[in-house]
Amino acid sequence: MIVELRFDAKRPRDWMLRAIRQITAVHDDVSVRWVDDGTRPPTGLETLLDLERLLLRGGRRCDADVVDRAAIRSGHEGAAPDVVIDFTEAPRRPADRPRLYLRPLYNGHPGENAALDAILRSDLPMIEIRDEISGAILDGGKPSAEAADGLGGGITTVMSRSITLLGAVMTRGPRPMLASLDAGATKMRCWPAAYLMCTLTQAIALRIYRLCCYSPHWRIGWRHVDDDGVWARGDLSGPAWRVVPSPATNFYADPFPVTWQDRTFVFFEDLDHRVGKGIISAIEFGANGPIGPAIPVIEEPWHLSYPFLMSFDGALWMIPESTANHDVGLYKCVEFPHRWERQATLLSGLELADATIVQRDGYYYLFGATRDGAGGYSDTLSIYYADHPLSPWRAHRSNPVLLDRVAARPAGNFIERNGRLLRPAQDCSNGYGCALTLIEIDELTPETFKQSVRQVIGTSAEWPGRKLHTLNRAGRLEVIDGTAIQPRIKRWLQSKPSRATPLASADAGYRARSLPSRKLSAVAGSDRPKLR
């Protein structure tokens, strides 16, 4: 099968190389046709992208940067394609008669200018994949913007998610669009130069803020409730939330409580801002709240977070998020709560965040936010299933099952309430982890998946702060997390961090950055704290 990619001849960009690589991984015969569709980019766009690269990214390239057309191979030029993927605004030619003719749309319009128009309104567009022969919309979704810095970052995110959707349509066919609460209100459009100035101003303000305060600074909230808490009320009202004490230099996030061997502990991501790499720690809870200090329980050379817990075969198990290691690892508790041993790698060679497992109708289903090398970290939901957690895991037939920044990335355990299967998700429509989405699973099999968004819960007077992105429960203990302002304090800055040099950053989505090997060795060397 020959797949022909049609690109705007005036705008050869790095993302086109990504499209060729990802589609060639599935279909060997990929050709390129350059098309002059008569459109022109906004005046000065390339100059602005060059300035962004210099001022925002320290000279690092992104997928929006221009490349030499000679670097983009043409393949079987002239051969009749079976599938056409058209990224231009040019109308379909009468002579084109492929089996499938796909065109990405951005807020209903084709071409890079349509994508730029949405980005310049300080939002990312709704992406749809249209079959130009039948006119049907085959798939679509709204990408998250936590990695979309400036115009270049916006173009990278939009085009990477367009490629994600195109690959899914070609692999598993069309999928009905799922309803979302994120309607995407129309906003005032900026000119590219004004947009760049606004982006630079925001970047400078953020850098100044981070010089004065640790950011983001997450904290854990807890309370005891006798009903279904947040799930029953649909908000954060009820008994008052209390904050788990933490050092000024550490943030605590992703709380997972469990009662095991007649003791209750909350496991969580523990990140020292001076180190920048998360470990998993735990703190015991009694009838009146936390008992004693937090203790470290798992540390690896890579960043860890989101310590999902489950029990089977008479043991307690954990799957901490390890996207920096490009795998999904399973740990067994050999001495509660502080000794854990890695037993298996459930999935490897992929970026999958916040793995969350539910057992349903004889299968175990693993939900996670996946990413194919670029774009946001929180908008794409994939599912894997197995007969047993230690059995081979297979990809869901419809992967990725969802592209939606409101309702994709997991935010805690599934629950069953009144016979319904429910799950919390992160609403990232206004930034990473800004709110919780309460979702009902309508259908879940190895071949099908449907869910319905029931409600979005943001921060409020009951839990002040800018963000809210985890909800869990064990018995009467209900836990959430959110951000707070934490000023840097000189005497803490002068103290020596308890852990070694960072391996991964703590920014939105917890993106990993490689560091020199001498720093990596420090993580695994004598400075590494003993687990006790």
C-alpha positions as CSV (number, residue, x, y, z in Angstrom):
1,M,0.0,0.0,0.0
2,I,1.4,3.4,-1.0
3,V,0.7,6.3,1.3
4,E,1.2,9.8,-0.2
5,L,1.8,12.7,2.1
6,R,1.0,16.1,0.7
7,F,2.8,19.1,2.2
8,D,2.8,22.8,1.5
9,A,5.8,23.5,-0.7
10,K,6.5,26.9,0.9
11,R,6.7,25.5,4.5
12,P,9.0,22.4,4.8
13,R,9.2,21.8,8.6
14,D,10.7,19.3,11.0
15,W,7.3,17.9,11.9
16,M,7.0,16.6,8.4
17,L,10.0,14.3,9.1
18,R,8.2,13.1,12.2
19,A,5.1,12.3,10.1
20,I,7.2,10.3,7.6
21,R,8.9,8.4,10.4
22,Q,5.8,7.4,12.3
23,I,3.8,6.5,9.2
24,T,6.7,4.6,7.7
25,A,6.9,2.5,10.9
26,V,3.5,1.0,9.9
27,H,3.4,1.4,6.1
28,D,6.7,0.9,4.2
29,D,5.7,2.7,1.0
30,V,5.5,6.4,1.8
31,S,5.8,9.1,-0.8
32,V,5.8,12.9,-0.6
33,R,4.1,15.4,-2.9
34,W,4.9,19.1,-2.6
35,V,1.9,21.3,-3.3
36,D,1.6,25.0,-3.8
37,D,-1.9,25.7,-2.4
38,G,-1.8,29.4,-3.1
39,T,-1.7,30.4,0.6
40,R,0.9,32.5,2.4
41,P,2.1,32.3,6.0
42,P,1.6,35.4,8.2
43,T,4.2,38.1,7.5
44,G,7.4,37.6,9.5
45,L,6.4,34.2,10.8
46,E,9.8,32.5,10.1
47,T,11.6,35.5,11.7
48,L,9.5,35.2,14.8
49,L,10.1,31.4,15.0
50,D,13.8,32.1,14.8
51,L,13.5,34.6,17.6
52,E,11.6,32.1,19.7
53,R,14.3,29.5,19.2
54,L,16.9,31.9,20.4
55,L,15.0,33.6,23.3
56,L,12.6,30.9,24.6
57,R,14.5,27.6,23.8
58,G,18.1,28.6,24.1
59,G,18.8,27.7,20.5
60,R,17.1,24.3,20.6
61,R,15.2,23.3,17.5
62,C,11.5,22.3,17.5
63,D,9.3,20.6,15.0
64,A,8.1,24.0,13.7
65,D,11.6,24.9,12.4
66,V,12.1,25.1,8.7
67,V,14.2,22.3,7.1
68,D,15.7,21.9,3.6
69,R,13.2,20.2,1.3
70,A,16.0,18.0,0.1
71,A,16.0,16.4,3.6
72,I,12.4,15.2,3.1
73,R,12.5,12.3,0.7
74,S,10.0,12.1,-2.1
75,G,9.6,8.3,-2.3
76,H,7.5,6.8,-5.1
77,E,6.7,10.1,-6.8
78,G,4.2,9.6,-9.6
79,A,2.9,6.2,-8.4
80,A,-0.9,6.1,-7.8
81,P,-1.4,6.2,-4.0
82,D,-3.8,4.0,-2.1
83,V,-4.0,6.6,0.7
84,V,-3.5,10.3,0.5
85,I,-2.8,12.4,3.7
86,D,-3.2,16.1,2.7
87,F,-1.9,18.8,5.1
88,T,-2.5,21.6,2.6
89,E,-5.5,23.8,1.8
90,A,-5.5,22.7,-1.9
91,P,-8.8,21.2,-3.0
92,R,-8.9,17.5,-3.9
93,R,-8.2,17.0,-7.6
94,P,-10.8,15.2,-9.7
95,A,-8.2,12.8,-10.9
96,D,-7.5,11.7,-7.3
97,R,-9.1,8.4,-6.6
98,P,-7.3,6.8,-3.6
99,R,-9.0,4.3,-1.4
100,L,-8.8,6.8,1.4
101,Y,-8.2,10.6,1.3
102,L,-7.5,12.1,4.8
103,R,-7.2,15.7,5.6
104,P,-6.6,17.3,9.1
105,L,-8.9,20.2,10.0
106,Y,-8.2,22.8,12.7
107,N,-11.4,24.3,14.1
108,G,-13.0,23.1,10.9
109,H,-10.5,24.5,8.4
110,P,-7.5,22.8,6.7
111,G,-3.9,24.0,6.5
112,E,-1.2,25.5,8.8
113,N,-2.8,28.9,8.7
114,A,-5.9,27.5,10.4
115,A,-3.8,26.0,13.1
116,L,-1.9,29.3,13.6
117,D,-5.1,31.2,13.8
118,A,-6.2,29.1,16.8
119,I,-2.8,29.3,18.4
120,L,-2.8,33.1,18.0
121,R,-6.1,33.1,20.0
122,S,-4.1,31.7,22.9
123,D,-5.7,28.3,22.5
124,L,-5.1,25.1,20.5
125,P,-7.6,24.0,17.9
126,M,-10.0,21.1,17.8
127,I,-8.3,18.7,15.4
128,E,-10.5,16.6,13.2
129,I,-9.6,14.0,10.5
130,R,-11.9,14.3,7.5
131,D,-12.3,11.8,4.7
132,E,-12.3,14.0,1.6
133,I,-14.1,11.4,-0.5
134,S,-17.2,10.9,1.8
135,G,-16.9,14.1,3.8
136,A,-17.1,12.1,7.0
137,I,-15.2,13.1,10.2
138,L,-13.3,9.9,11.2
139,D,-11.7,11.0,14.4
140,G,-10.7,14.1,16.4
141,G,-9.9,15.6,19.7
142,K,-8.5,18.7,21.6
143,P,-4.8,18.6,22.5
144,S,-3.3,19.9,25.7
145,A,-0.9,22.8,25.7
146,E,1.5,22.1,28.7
147,A,4.3,21.6,26.2
148,A,3.2,24.3,23.7
149,D,5.6,27.2,24.4
150,G,5.1,30.0,21.9
151,L,4.2,29.7,18.3
152,G,6.8,26.9,17.7
153,G,5.5,24.9,20.6
154,G,1.9,25.3,19.5
155,I,2.7,24.2,15.9
156,T,4.7,21.2,17.3
157,T,1.8,20.1,19.6
158,V,-0.9,20.5,17.0
159,M,0.9,18.7,14.2
160,S,2.2,15.9,16.5
161,R,-1.4,15.2,17.6
162,S,-2.6,15.4,14.0
163,I,-0.1,12.6,13.2
164,T,-1.3,10.6,16.3
165,L,-4.9,10.8,15.0
166,L,-4.0,10.0,11.4
167,G,-2.0,6.9,12.5
168,A,-4.9,5.7,14.6
169,V,-7.4,6.1,11.7
170,M,-5.1,4.2,9.3
171,T,-4.6,1.4,11.8
172,R,-8.0,0.8,13.3
173,G,-10.4,2.8,11.2
174,P,-12.8,5.6,12.1
175,R,-14.0,6.2,15.6
176,P,-17.1,8.2,16.7
177,M,-16.2,11.5,18.3
178,L,-16.7,11.4,22.1
179,A,-18.5,14.3,23.8
180,S,-16.3,16.7,25.9
181,L,-17.1,19.6,28.2
182,D,-14.3,21.6,26.5
183,A,-16.2,23.5,23.8
184,G,-13.3,25.9,23.1
185,A,-14.7,29.5,23.3
186,T,-13.6,31.9,20.6
187,K,-11.0,34.4,21.7
188,M,-9.5,37.6,20.3
189,R,-6.8,36.9,17.8
190,C,-3.3,38.4,18.3
191,W,-0.8,39.3,15.5
192,P,2.2,37.0,15.5
193,A,4.6,39.7,16.8
194,A,2.2,40.7,19.6
195,Y,1.8,37.0,20.5
196,L,5.6,36.6,20.7
197,M,5.9,39.6,23.0
198,C,3.2,38.3,25.2
199,T,4.9,34.8,25.3
200,L,8.2,36.4,26.2
201,T,6.6,38.5,28.9
202,Q,5.0,35.5,30.4
203,A,8.2,33.5,30.3
204,I,10.2,36.3,32.0
205,A,7.5,36.7,34.7
206,L,7.5,32.9,35.3
207,R,11.3,32.9,35.6
208,I,11.2,35.8,38.1
209,Y,8.5,33.9,40.1
210,R,10.6,30.8,40.2
211,L,13.5,32.8,41.5
212,C,11.3,33.8,44.4
213,C,9.2,30.7,44.9
214,Y,9.4,27.0,44.3
215,S,7.1,26.1,41.3
216,P,5.1,24.1,41.0
217,H,4.7,23.4,44.7
218,W,2.2,20.6,45.3
219,R,0.7,19.6,48.7
220,I,-1.7,16.9,49.8
221,G,-5.0,17.5,51.4
222,W,-6.9,14.9,53.6
223,R,-10.0,14.5,55.5
224,H,-12.2,11.8,57.1
225,V,-15.7,11.4,55.6
226,D,-18.6,9.0,56.2
227,D,-20.2,9.2,52.8
228,D,-18.9,9.1,49.2
229,G,-17.2,12.5,49.7
230,V,-16.3,14.3,46.5
231,W,-18.0,11.7,44.3
232,A,-21.3,12.2,46.2
233,R,-21.2,16.0,46.4
234,G,-19.6,16.8,43.1
235,D,-17.4,19.4,44.7
236,L,-14.9,19.9,47.6
237,S,-17.5,20.8,50.3
238,G,-18.0,18.9,53.5
239,P,-15.6,18.2,56.3
240,A,-12.6,20.6,56.2
241,W,-9.5,19.6,54.3
242,R,-6.3,19.5,56.1
243,V,-2.8,19.7,54.7
244,V,-0.2,17.0,55.2
245,P,2.9,18.7,56.6
246,S,5.9,18.8,54.3
247,P,9.3,20.5,54.3
248,A,9.4,23.9,52.6
249,T,11.7,22.5,49.9
250,N,9.6,19.5,49.1
251,F,6.4,19.1,47.3
252,Y,4.0,16.2,47.9
253,A,1.7,15.0,45.1
254,D,-0.3,12.1,43.7
255,P,-1.5,10.6,47.0
256,F,-2.6,7.0,47.1
257,P,-3.9,5.7,50.5
258,V,-4.1,2.0,51.4
259,T,-4.9,0.0,54.6
260,W,-2.7,-3.0,54.7
261,Q,-1.8,-5.3,57.7
262,D,-4.1,-3.2,59.9
263,R,-2.1,0.0,59.2
264,T,-3.1,2.9,56.9
265,F,-0.4,4.7,54.8
266,V,-0.6,7.3,52.1
267,F,2.0,6.8,49.4
268,F,2.9,9.8,47.2
269,E,5.4,11.5,45.0
270,D,8.0,13.3,47.1
271,L,10.1,15.8,45.1
272,D,12.9,18.0,46.6
273,H,13.0,21.2,44.5
274,R,16.7,21.4,45.0
275,V,17.1,17.9,43.5
276,G,14.3,17.9,40.9
277,K,13.8,14.2,40.8
278,G,10.8,12.5,42.4
279,I,10.9,9.5,44.7
280,I,8.0,7.6,46.3
281,S,7.5,8.2,50.0
282,A,4.8,7.2,52.5
283,I,3.3,8.6,55.7
284,E,1.2,6.7,58.2
285,F,-2.3,7.9,59.2
286,G,-4.2,7.3,62.4
287,A,-7.6,8.3,63.6
288,N,-6.5,11.9,63.9
289,G,-4.3,12.3,60.8
290,P,-0.7,11.8,60.0
291,I,1.6,9.9,62.4
292,G,5.3,10.6,62.3
293,P,7.4,11.8,59.4
294,A,7.3,10.7,55.8
295,I,9.7,7.9,54.9
296,P,11.2,7.2,51.5
297,V,10.2,3.8,50.1
298,I,11.3,3.7,46.4
299,E,14.0,5.6,44.6
300,E,15.4,5.0,41.1
301,P,17.9,6.8,38.9
302,W,14.9,8.2,37.0
303,H,11.9,10.3,38.2
304,L,9.0,8.5,39.9
305,S,5.5,9.7,40.7
306,Y,1.9,8.5,40.8
307,P,2.3,5.4,43.0
308,F,-0.7,3.4,41.9
309,L,-1.5,0.6,44.4
310,M,-3.3,-2.7,43.9
311,S,-3.5,-6.1,45.6
312,F,-3.5,-9.6,44.0
313,D,-2.1,-13.0,44.8
314,G,-2.1,-12.1,48.5
315,A,0.4,-9.2,48.1
316,L,0.5,-5.5,47.8
317,W,1.9,-4.1,44.5
318,M,2.7,-0.7,43.1
319,I,3.1,0.8,39.6
320,P,4.9,4.2,40.0
321,E,5.0,6.4,37.0
322,S,8.3,6.0,35.2
323,T,7.9,7.7,31.8
324,A,11.5,8.9,32.1
325,N,12.6,5.3,31.8
326,H,10.1,4.6,29.0
327,D,8.5,1.6,30.7
328,V,5.8,0.6,33.1
329,G,7.3,-1.3,36.1
330,L,5.6,-3.4,38.7
331,Y,6.9,-3.5,42.3
332,K,6.0,-5.9,45.1
333,C,5.9,-5.0,48.7
334,V,8.1,-7.4,50.6
335,E,8.0,-5.6,54.0
336,F,5.2,-3.1,54.5
337,P,5.5,-0.2,54.1
338,H,9.1,0.5,53.3
339,R,10.6,-2.4,51.2
340,W,9.6,-2.9,47.6
341,E,11.2,-5.0,44.9
342,R,10.7,-4.6,41.2
343,Q,9.2,-7.8,39.9
344,A,8.2,-7.2,36.3
345,T,8.1,-4.7,33.4
346,L,4.5,-4.7,32.2
347,L,5.1,-2.5,29.1
348,S,8.3,-1.1,27.6
349,G,9.5,1.2,24.9
350,L,6.7,3.8,25.4
351,E,5.9,7.0,27.3
352,L,2.9,6.1,29.5
353,A,2.0,8.3,32.4
354,D,-0.1,7.5,35.5
355,A,-0.9,3.9,34.9
356,T,-4.2,2.9,36.6
357,I,-5.6,-0.6,36.6
358,V,-9.2,-1.8,37.0
359,Q,-10.5,-5.4,36.9
360,R,-13.7,-5.8,34.8
361,D,-15.5,-8.9,33.4
362,G,-12.5,-11.2,33.6
363,Y,-9.8,-8.8,32.4
364,Y,-7.4,-6.3,33.9
365,Y,-7.4,-3.0,32.1
366,L,-4.5,-0.6,32.3
367,F,-5.3,3.1,31.5
368,G,-2.5,5.6,30.9
369,A,-1.7,8.9,29.2
370,T,0.6,8.1,26.2
371,R,2.8,10.3,24.1
372,D,4.6,9.5,20.8
373,G,7.6,11.8,21.3
374,A,6.2,15.3,21.0
375,G,3.2,17.4,22.1
376,G,1.4,17.4,25.4
377,Y,1.6,14.8,28.1
378,S,-2.0,14.7,29.2
379,D,-4.4,14.5,26.2
380,T,-4.0,11.0,24.8
381,L,-5.6,8.0,26.6
382,S,-4.5,4.4,25.8
383,I,-5.7,1.2,27.3
384,Y,-4.0,-2.2,27.6
385,Y,-5.5,-5.4,28.9
386,A,-4.4,-8.8,30.3
387,D,-5.9,-11.9,31.9
388,H,-3.6,-11.3,35.0
389,P,-1.3,-8.5,35.9
390,L,1.7,-10.7,35.4
391,S,0.4,-12.0,32.0
392,P,1.4,-10.3,28.7
393,W,-0.4,-7.1,28.2
394,R,-2.1,-6.4,24.8
395,A,-3.1,-3.1,23.3
396,H,-6.7,-2.2,23.1
397,R,-8.1,-2.4,19.6
398,S,-9.0,1.3,19.5
399,N,-5.7,2.7,20.9
400,P,-5.4,5.6,21.4
401,V,-9.0,5.4,22.6
402,L,-9.3,9.1,23.3
403,L,-7.7,12.5,22.5
404,D,-9.1,15.0,24.9
405,R,-7.3,17.3,27.3
406,V,-10.4,17.4,29.6
407,A,-10.8,13.7,30.1
408,A,-7.8,11.6,29.2
409,R,-5.0,11.5,31.8
410,P,-5.9,9.4,34.9
411,A,-6.2,11.2,38.3
412,G,-6.7,8.3,40.7
413,N,-8.4,5.0,41.4
414,F,-11.5,3.7,39.7
415,I,-14.5,3.3,42.0
416,E,-17.9,1.6,41.7
417,R,-20.9,3.6,42.9
418,N,-24.5,2.5,42.5
419,G,-23.5,-0.1,40.0
420,R,-21.5,2.3,37.8
421,L,-17.8,2.3,37.1
422,L,-16.3,5.7,37.6
423,R,-12.8,7.2,37.3
424,P,-11.3,10.6,37.9
425,A,-9.2,12.3,35.2
426,Q,-7.2,15.5,34.9
427,D,-8.8,18.4,33.2
428,C,-5.8,20.2,31.5
429,S,-7.8,22.6,29.4
430,N,-6.4,25.6,31.3
431,G,-3.0,24.1,32.0
432,Y,-1.5,20.9,33.4
433,G,-3.5,19.4,36.3
434,C,-5.7,22.4,36.9
435,A,-8.9,20.5,37.7
436,L,-10.5,17.1,38.1
437,T,-13.0,15.5,35.7
438,L,-15.4,12.9,37.1
439,I,-16.1,10.3,34.4
440,E,-18.4,7.3,34.0
441,I,-17.3,4.3,32.0
442,D,-20.2,3.3,29.7
443,E,-18.5,0.5,27.8
444,L,-15.2,-1.3,28.3
445,T,-14.1,-4.5,26.4
446,P,-10.8,-5.4,24.6
447,E,-12.4,-4.0,21.4
448,T,-14.7,-1.1,22.6
449,F,-14.5,1.8,24.9
450,K,-16.9,4.6,25.8
451,Q,-17.0,7.1,28.6
452,S,-19.1,10.1,29.6
453,V,-17.9,13.2,31.4
454,R,-20.2,13.9,34.3
455,Q,-18.6,16.9,36.0
456,V,-15.4,19.0,36.2
457,I,-14.3,20.1,39.7
458,G,-11.9,23.0,40.2
459,T,-10.3,24.6,43.2
460,S,-12.5,26.6,45.6
461,A,-12.6,28.2,49.0
462,E,-12.6,24.7,50.5
463,W,-9.2,24.0,48.9
464,P,-7.5,27.2,47.8
465,G,-4.8,27.0,45.2
466,R,-4.4,27.0,41.4
467,K,-4.5,23.3,40.7
468,L,-6.2,20.0,41.6
469,H,-5.2,16.8,39.9
470,T,-5.6,13.6,42.1
471,L,-8.5,12.1,44.0
472,N,-8.3,8.9,46.0
473,R,-9.9,7.1,49.0
474,A,-9.2,4.3,51.6
475,G,-12.0,3.7,54.1
476,R,-12.9,7.0,55.6
477,L,-9.7,8.7,54.5
478,E,-10.2,10.9,51.4
479,V,-7.2,12.6,49.8
480,I,-6.5,15.2,47.0
481,D,-3.6,17.4,46.0
482,G,-3.1,20.9,44.7
483,T,-0.6,23.7,44.4
484,A,0.3,26.5,46.7
485,I,2.8,29.4,46.7
486,Q,6.0,28.4,48.5
487,P,8.6,31.2,48.8
488,R,12.3,30.1,48.7
489,I,13.9,30.6,52.1
490,K,17.6,31.3,52.4
491,R,18.4,28.9,55.2
492,W,16.8,26.0,53.3
493,L,18.6,27.0,50.1
494,Q,21.9,26.8,52.0
495,S,21.2,23.3,53.4
496,K,22.4,20.2,51.5
497,P,19.7,18.3,49.7
498,S,19.0,14.9,51.1
499,R,19.2,13.4,47.6
500,A,21.5,13.6,44.6
501,T,21.6,15.7,41.5
502,P,18.4,15.7,39.4
503,L,17.7,13.3,36.6
504,A,14.3,14.7,35.6
505,S,12.6,18.0,35.8
506,A,9.5,18.8,37.7
507,D,7.7,20.9,35.2
508,A,4.3,20.2,33.6
509,G,4.0,16.6,32.7
510,Y,7.4,15.9,34.5
511,R,9.4,15.9,31.3
512,A,12.7,14.1,31.6
513,R,16.0,15.8,30.7
514,S,19.2,13.9,30.4
515,L,22.2,15.2,32.4
516,P,25.9,14.4,32.3
517,S,26.9,10.9,33.4
518,R,28.8,12.2,36.5
519,K,25.5,13.5,37.8
520,L,23.7,10.2,37.0
521,S,26.3,8.3,39.0
522,A,25.7,10.5,42.0
523,V,22.1,9.4,42.0
524,A,23.1,5.8,42.3
525,G,26.2,6.4,44.5
526,S,26.9,6.8,48.2
527,D,24.8,10.0,48.5
528,R,21.7,8.0,47.8
529,P,19.6,7.6,51.1
530,K,19.1,4.2,52.5
531,L,15.6,2.9,52.6
532,R,14.7,1.9,56.1
